[in-house]
Amino acid sequence: MAGDFLKLVNGVITEALAIITSAGAGDSGKIPKLDAAGKLDPSLMPSGIAPESRTLTASEALSAGDLVNVWDDAGTPKMRKADADAIGKQAHGFVLASVSSAASGTFFPEEGVITGLTSLTPGATYFLSQTAGGITTTAPTGANVIAQVVGFALSATELQFRPQSPVVQVA
């Protein structure tokens, strides 16, 4: 198996093929590689060390940092953008990397830090936005919208995701 991942020239490793994310047991023995942020992907970490995550199929294109909703597609859980304008599309978690429509991606269903955002106000409370997948400092108003606190800004680029129960406004 070592030949699949290492190239030796005169006893020196000259090339190492590495993985950024792990699909599980099938990737055993492979060399991990740091991601674009210089960090190990949580999928490479042992259970209990990394934040809880799941691999789900996206039913629409998702961007890094989007808040997502998990829904049932004929018995198959899928993820889509959470949206305060659509009852039943409250935020269940988030994605840290973009996911193409119909592709599998990593979904984070628990509290955690969403990185790579911009223009946040440190300490400010954020709500699920009426722009699908987004956040806002203004609670959505109007009939048939979801008001859901999703966390607070740790910095101008990081949101501590701490979702509260959604409240549906009916009038």
DAVEN-V436278 format. One record per pair of residues at least 4 apart in sequence whose C-alpha atoms are under 7 Angstrom apart, sorted by the first residue. I is the first residue (numbers start at 1). J is the second residue. Records with the same first field share a line. If there is no record, write none. Layout:
I = J, J
//
This chain:
2 = 6
3 = 7
5 = 16, 17, 18, 30
6 = 13, 15, 16, 17
7 = 13, 14, 15, 16
8 = 12, 13, 14
9 = 13, 14
18 = 30, 31, 32, 33
19 = 30, 31, 32, 33
20 = 32, 33, 34, 35, 41
21 = 41, 43, 44
22 = 27, 43, 44
23 = 27
33 = 40
34 = 38, 39, 40
35 = 39, 40, 41
40 = 44
42 = 50, 51
45 = 49, 50
52 = 108, 109, 110
53 = 106, 107, 108, 109
54 = 106, 107, 108
55 = 104, 105, 106, 107
56 = 77, 78, 79, 104, 105, 106, 107
57 = 78, 79, 102, 103, 104, 105
58 = 78, 79, 80, 99, 100, 101, 102, 103, 104
59 = 78, 79, 80, 101, 102
60 = 80, 100, 101, 102
61 = 99, 100, 101
62 = 66, 81, 98, 99, 100
63 = 97, 98, 99
64 = 95, 96, 97, 98
65 = 94, 95, 96, 114, 115, 116, 117
66 = 81, 94, 95, 133, 134
67 = 81, 82, 91, 93, 94, 95, 133, 134
68 = 79, 80, 81, 82, 91, 92, 93, 94, 133
69 = 79, 80, 81, 82, 89, 90, 91, 92, 93
70 = 77, 78, 79, 80, 92
71 = 77, 78, 79
72 = 76, 77, 78
73 = 77, 78
81 = 132, 133
82 = 89, 90, 91, 132, 133
83 = 89, 90, 128, 129, 130, 131, 132, 133
84 = 89, 90, 128, 129, 130, 145, 146, 147
85 = 130, 145, 146
86 = 145
87 = 144, 145, 146
90 = 166
92 = 109
93 = 107, 108, 109, 110
94 = 107, 108, 109
95 = 106, 107, 108
96 = 114
99 = 103, 104, 105
111 = 161, 162
112 = 160, 161
113 = 158, 159, 160, 161
114 = 158, 159, 160, 161
115 = 157, 158, 159
116 = 157, 158
117 = 157, 158
118 = 156, 157
119 = 156, 157
120 = 153, 155, 156, 157
121 = 153, 155, 156
122 = 153, 154, 155, 156
123 = 152, 153, 154
124 = 152, 153
125 = 137, 151, 152, 153
126 = 135, 136, 137, 149, 150, 151, 152
127 = 135, 136, 137, 138, 139, 147, 148, 149, 150
128 = 134, 135, 136, 147, 148, 149, 150
129 = 134, 135, 136, 140
130 = 140
139 = 147
140 = 145, 146, 147
141 = 145
142 = 169, 171
143 = 169, 170, 171
144 = 168, 169, 170
145 = 168, 169
146 = 166, 167, 168, 169
147 = 166, 167, 168
148 = 164, 165, 166, 167
149 = 163, 164
150 = 161, 162, 163, 164
151 = 159, 160, 161, 162, 163
152 = 159, 160, 161
153 = 158, 159, 160
154 = 158, 159, 160
//
